[in-house]
Amino acid sequence: MSGGGLIPLHLAIVMDGNGRWAMRRGKPRTYGHQAGTEAARKIVRAVAERGIRHLTVYAFSSENWSRPGHEVRRLMSLFRRALDRERTGSTKMAFVSISSVTAKRFHARFRPECCAPSN
């Protein structure tokens, strides 16, 4: 923020519409997911540079489990790579889910070593 404005303590973003964005451009949905990952990467860096202490990224809803298997696998692969690439010693991550079933299902497929599920 310019002009000496206040910096929020917490910023939350919802990643939605990446697949539709890609399809409108004649690309596969997974192309949009990759582009969304790159956009999120820029946001993570900008948040850190500005001193915002907490960032919440809503990136996978319970409805996403009904997508084709190859798309869910691609999303999980993108999550894993992004976390491996962006993780630092001072970064703390947790996966939050409204449904413990969704959290368990996510962790059963994803199994991130860095993160513990929370409800």
Backbone hydrogen bonds, N-H to C=O, Kabsch-Sander energy under -0.5 kcal/mol:
donor,donor_aa,acceptor,acceptor_aa,energy
5,G,2,S,-0.7
11,L,54,H,-2.4
13,I,56,T,-2.6
15,M,13,I,-0.5
15,M,58,Y,-2.7
16,D,14,V,-0.9
21,W,17,G,-2.5
22,A,18,N,-2.0
23,M,19,G,-2.4
24,R,20,R,-2.2
25,R,21,W,-0.6
25,R,22,A,-1.1
26,G,23,M,-1.8
27,K,22,A,-2.5
31,Y,28,P,-1.3
32,G,28,P,-1.0
33,H,29,R,-1.7
34,Q,30,T,-2.2
35,A,31,Y,-2.2
36,G,32,G,-2.4
37,T,33,H,-1.9
38,E,34,Q,-2.0
39,A,35,A,-2.2
40,A,36,G,-2.5
41,R,37,T,-2.2
42,K,38,E,-1.9
43,I,39,A,-2.0
44,V,40,A,-2.8
45,R,41,R,-2.1
46,A,42,K,-2.4
47,V,43,I,-2.8
48,A,44,V,-2.1
49,E,45,R,-2.6
50,R,46,A,-1.6
51,G,48,A,-1.2
52,I,47,V,-2.1
54,H,9,L,-1.9
56,T,11,L,-2.6
58,Y,13,I,-2.8
58,Y,56,T,-0.5
59,A,57,V,-0.9
64,N,61,S,-1.4
65,W,62,S,-1.2
66,S,63,E,-1.8
67,R,64,N,-1.6
71,E,68,P,-0.9
72,V,68,P,-2.0
73,R,69,G,-2.7
74,R,70,H,-1.8
75,L,71,E,-2.4
76,M,72,V,-2.6
77,S,73,R,-2.3
78,L,74,R,-2.4
79,F,75,L,-2.6
80,R,76,M,-2.5
81,R,77,S,-2.5
82,A,78,L,-2.6
83,L,79,F,-2.7
84,D,80,R,-2.6
85,R,81,R,-2.3
86,E,82,A,-2.4
87,R,83,L,-1.7
91,T,88,T,-1.1
95,F,116,A,-0.8
96,V,94,A,-0.6
97,S,118,S,-1.3
100,S,98,I,-0.5
103,A,99,S,-2.1
104,K,100,S,-2.5
105,R,101,V,-2.5
106,F,102,T,-2.7
107,H,103,A,-2.6
108,A,104,K,-2.3
109,R,105,R,-1.4
110,F,106,F,-2.9
111,R,107,H,-1.5
115,C,112,P,-0.6
116,A,93,M,-0.6
118,S,95,F,-2.2
